[in-house]
């Protein structure tokens, strides 16, 4: 219920925000409105060109999964879907089973009563979010136009791999000393930082920019749906195999 409040606060400004000029010109076929919106944003006069818009619109009539679509955007759709799938296999698993992993390394006490344990788990999740997850988003917003979407995505995947391998390969060593739990938590948090300063941000942005306006929402939805399949696969696999192959599973997730 309370989660709807931020959305309601932005509703008025979203209604005042113009659609993209590409959508207005090619889908709504209103070249004058598109030129007017672009003039307002760029603070410079732009003359509508109906002939150019009609020519571009005529070139954009191929259907989803048609041979022309696959030729132009098939690799794009495969890339966005696979990247979202790979991210969610790891990201959702690390979130869902954080309490089990932190209990194993003694950051959480298994002997606590239910209420106290719930409070501790909530505190750990909140600390990770405040110290690592949110700053990752802020860094992504600050640098995404300077570094570029693809480079940030590659950086994020690479650093997630590095930190997860640092957790997985010497995993028995992390359990030997009680003080190691703090170092484990720091590396675990950096995984979330680079998830958000990386693929957890760019997987949402790239599908919105790569595909033609007419098919953009559909392709974005397909990519997101494949990602959620990855989330289901990751969570169930982790749950089934965590007792026998915990270290191996961490290595596989990092790869």
C-alpha positions as CSV (number, residue, x, y, z in Angstrom):
1,X,0.0,0.0,0.0
2,X,2.7,2.5,1.0
3,X,4.7,1.6,-2.0
4,X,2.1,3.3,-4.2
5,X,2.8,6.7,-2.7
6,X,6.1,7.4,-4.6
7,X,4.3,6.4,-7.8
8,X,1.4,8.7,-7.1
9,X,3.8,11.6,-6.4
10,X,5.3,11.3,-9.9
11,X,2.0,10.7,-11.7
12,X,1.3,14.4,-12.4
13,X,4.8,15.1,-13.9
14,X,4.6,11.9,-16.0
15,X,1.4,13.0,-17.5
16,X,3.1,16.4,-18.4
17,X,6.1,14.6,-19.9
18,X,5.9,14.4,-23.7
19,X,6.3,11.0,-25.4
20,X,9.6,10.5,-27.3
21,X,9.7,12.2,-30.7
22,X,10.3,8.9,-32.4
23,X,7.1,7.5,-30.9
24,X,5.0,10.6,-31.7
25,X,6.3,10.8,-35.3
26,X,6.4,7.1,-36.3
27,X,3.7,5.5,-34.2
28,X,1.2,8.4,-33.6
29,X,2.2,9.8,-37.0
30,X,2.1,13.4,-35.7
31,X,5.2,15.0,-37.1
32,X,4.2,18.5,-36.0
33,X,3.7,17.4,-32.4
34,X,7.1,15.5,-32.5
35,X,8.8,18.6,-33.8
36,X,7.1,20.8,-31.1
37,X,8.2,18.4,-28.3
38,X,11.8,18.3,-29.6
39,X,11.8,22.1,-29.8
40,X,10.6,22.4,-26.2
41,X,13.3,20.0,-25.0
42,X,16.2,21.2,-27.1
43,X,15.2,24.9,-26.9
44,X,15.6,25.4,-30.6
45,X,13.2,25.6,-33.5
46,X,12.7,22.3,-35.4
47,X,10.7,22.2,-38.7
48,X,8.5,19.1,-39.1
49,X,9.2,17.0,-42.2
50,X,6.1,14.9,-43.1
51,X,7.8,13.3,-46.1
52,X,10.8,12.1,-44.1
53,X,8.6,10.7,-41.3
54,X,6.3,8.9,-43.8
55,X,9.4,7.3,-45.5
56,X,10.8,6.2,-42.1
57,X,7.4,4.8,-41.0
58,X,7.1,2.8,-44.3
59,X,10.4,1.2,-43.6
60,X,9.3,0.2,-40.1
61,X,6.3,-2.1,-40.9
62,X,7.9,-5.5,-40.3
63,X,6.3,-7.7,-37.7
64,X,7.7,-9.2,-34.5
65,X,9.8,-12.3,-35.2
66,X,9.6,-11.7,-39.0
67,X,12.7,-12.4,-41.1
68,X,13.3,-8.7,-41.3
69,X,13.0,-8.3,-37.5
70,X,15.4,-11.2,-36.9
71,X,17.9,-9.8,-39.4
72,X,17.8,-6.3,-37.8
73,X,17.2,-7.1,-34.1
74,X,17.4,-10.8,-33.6
75,X,20.9,-10.6,-32.1
76,X,19.8,-7.7,-30.0
77,X,16.9,-9.6,-28.5
78,X,19.0,-12.7,-27.8
79,X,21.6,-10.5,-26.1
80,X,19.2,-8.6,-23.9
81,X,17.3,-11.8,-22.9
82,X,20.4,-13.8,-22.1
83,X,22.1,-11.1,-20.1
84,X,18.9,-10.6,-18.1
85,X,18.6,-14.4,-17.6
86,X,22.2,-14.7,-16.4
87,X,21.9,-11.7,-14.0
88,X,18.7,-12.9,-12.4
89,X,20.0,-16.5,-11.8
90,X,22.6,-14.9,-9.5
91,X,20.9,-11.7,-8.2
92,X,17.7,-13.3,-7.0
93,X,19.5,-16.3,-5.4
94,X,21.9,-14.1,-3.5
95,X,18.9,-12.0,-2.2
96,X,16.7,-15.0,-1.3
97,X,19.3,-17.0,0.4
98,X,21.3,-14.3,2.0
99,X,20.0,-15.3,5.5
100,X,21.2,-18.9,4.9
101,X,24.6,-17.9,3.7
102,X,25.2,-15.4,6.5
103,X,24.0,-17.9,9.0
104,X,26.6,-20.3,7.7
105,X,29.4,-17.8,8.1
106,X,28.0,-16.8,11.6
107,X,26.9,-13.3,10.8
108,X,23.4,-14.4,11.9
109,X,22.8,-16.6,15.0
110,X,20.7,-19.7,14.2
111,X,19.8,-20.0,17.9
112,X,17.9,-16.7,18.1
113,X,14.1,-16.8,18.6
114,X,12.0,-16.1,15.6
115,X,11.3,-12.4,16.3
116,X,14.9,-11.6,17.0
117,X,16.1,-13.5,14.0
118,X,13.6,-11.8,11.7
119,X,14.8,-8.4,13.0
120,X,18.4,-9.3,12.4
121,X,17.7,-10.6,8.9
122,X,15.9,-7.4,8.1
123,X,18.8,-5.4,9.5
124,X,21.3,-7.2,7.4
125,X,19.2,-6.8,4.2
126,X,18.8,-3.1,5.0
127,X,22.5,-2.6,5.6
128,X,23.4,-4.3,2.3
129,X,20.9,-2.2,0.5
130,X,21.9,1.1,2.1
131,X,25.7,0.5,1.9
132,X,26.0,-1.3,-1.5
133,X,22.8,-1.6,-3.6
134,X,21.6,2.0,-3.6
135,X,25.1,3.5,-4.1
136,X,25.5,1.2,-7.1
137,X,22.4,2.7,-8.6
138,X,23.7,6.2,-7.9
139,X,27.0,5.4,-9.6
140,X,25.2,4.0,-12.6
141,X,23.1,7.2,-13.0
142,X,26.2,9.3,-12.7
143,X,28.4,7.4,-15.1
144,X,26.1,5.7,-17.6
145,X,26.3,8.4,-20.2
146,X,30.0,8.9,-19.7
147,X,31.1,5.3,-19.8
148,X,28.3,3.8,-21.9
149,X,25.7,1.2,-21.3
150,X,27.6,-1.8,-22.7
151,X,30.8,-1.0,-20.9
152,X,29.0,-0.6,-17.6
153,X,27.3,-3.9,-18.1
154,X,30.6,-5.7,-18.9
155,X,32.2,-4.0,-15.9
156,X,29.4,-5.1,-13.6
157,X,29.4,-8.7,-14.8
158,X,33.2,-8.9,-14.5
159,X,33.4,-7.5,-11.0
160,X,30.5,-9.7,-9.8
161,X,32.4,-12.6,-11.1
162,X,35.6,-11.5,-9.3
163,X,33.9,-11.0,-6.0
164,X,31.9,-14.2,-6.1
165,X,35.0,-16.2,-7.0
166,X,36.7,-14.6,-4.0
167,X,33.8,-15.9,-1.9
168,X,33.5,-19.3,-3.5
169,X,37.1,-20.6,-4.1
170,X,38.4,-20.1,-0.5
171,X,34.9,-20.8,1.0
172,X,36.2,-23.2,3.7
173,X,38.7,-20.6,4.8
174,X,35.9,-18.1,5.4
175,X,34.4,-20.5,7.9
176,X,37.6,-21.1,9.9
177,X,37.7,-17.9,11.9
178,X,34.8,-16.0,13.3
179,X,36.4,-12.6,12.4
180,X,36.3,-13.6,8.7
181,X,32.6,-13.1,8.6
182,X,33.0,-9.3,8.3
183,X,35.3,-9.6,5.3
184,X,32.8,-12.1,3.8
185,X,30.0,-9.5,4.2
186,X,32.0,-6.8,2.6
187,X,32.8,-8.9,-0.5
188,X,29.1,-10.0,-0.6
189,X,28.0,-6.4,-0.5
190,X,30.4,-5.4,-3.4
191,X,28.6,-8.1,-5.5
192,X,25.4,-6.1,-5.1
193,X,27.1,-2.8,-5.7
194,X,28.5,-4.0,-9.1
195,X,25.2,-5.7,-9.9
196,X,23.5,-2.2,-9.7
197,X,26.5,-0.4,-11.1
198,X,26.2,-2.8,-14.0
199,X,23.7,-5.3,-15.4
200,X,20.9,-4.8,-12.9
201,X,20.6,-1.2,-14.3
202,X,21.6,-1.7,-17.9
203,X,19.4,-4.7,-18.6
204,X,16.4,-2.4,-18.1
205,X,17.8,0.4,-20.2
206,X,19.2,-1.4,-23.2
207,X,16.0,-3.1,-24.4
208,X,14.3,0.3,-24.2
209,X,16.9,1.8,-26.5
210,X,17.8,-0.9,-29.0
211,X,14.4,-1.8,-30.5
212,X,12.1,0.3,-32.8
213,X,9.4,2.2,-31.0
214,X,6.6,0.1,-32.3
215,X,8.1,-3.1,-30.8
216,X,10.0,-1.7,-27.9
217,X,7.6,-2.6,-25.0
218,X,7.1,-6.1,-26.4
219,X,10.9,-6.8,-26.7
220,X,11.5,-5.3,-23.3
221,X,8.8,-7.6,-21.8
222,X,10.3,-10.7,-23.5
223,X,13.7,-9.8,-22.2
224,X,12.4,-9.3,-18.7
225,X,10.3,-12.5,-18.8
226,X,13.4,-14.5,-19.7
227,X,15.2,-12.8,-16.8
228,X,12.5,-14.0,-14.4
229,X,12.9,-17.5,-15.8
230,X,16.5,-17.2,-14.8
231,X,15.4,-16.1,-11.3
232,X,13.2,-19.2,-10.9
233,X,16.0,-21.5,-12.1
234,X,18.5,-19.9,-9.8
235,X,16.4,-20.0,-6.7
236,X,15.2,-23.6,-7.2
237,X,18.7,-24.8,-8.1
238,X,20.3,-23.1,-5.1
239,X,17.6,-24.5,-2.8
240,X,18.0,-28.1,-4.1
241,X,21.8,-28.1,-4.2
242,X,23.0,-25.8,-1.4
243,X,23.6,-28.5,1.2
244,X,25.7,-30.7,-1.1
245,X,27.4,-28.4,-3.5
246,X,27.4,-24.9,-1.9
247,X,30.9,-24.0,-2.9
248,X,30.5,-25.5,-6.4
249,X,27.2,-23.6,-6.9
250,X,28.8,-20.3,-5.9
251,X,31.5,-20.9,-8.5
252,X,29.0,-21.7,-11.2
253,X,26.9,-18.6,-10.3
254,X,30.0,-16.4,-10.5
255,X,30.8,-17.8,-14.0
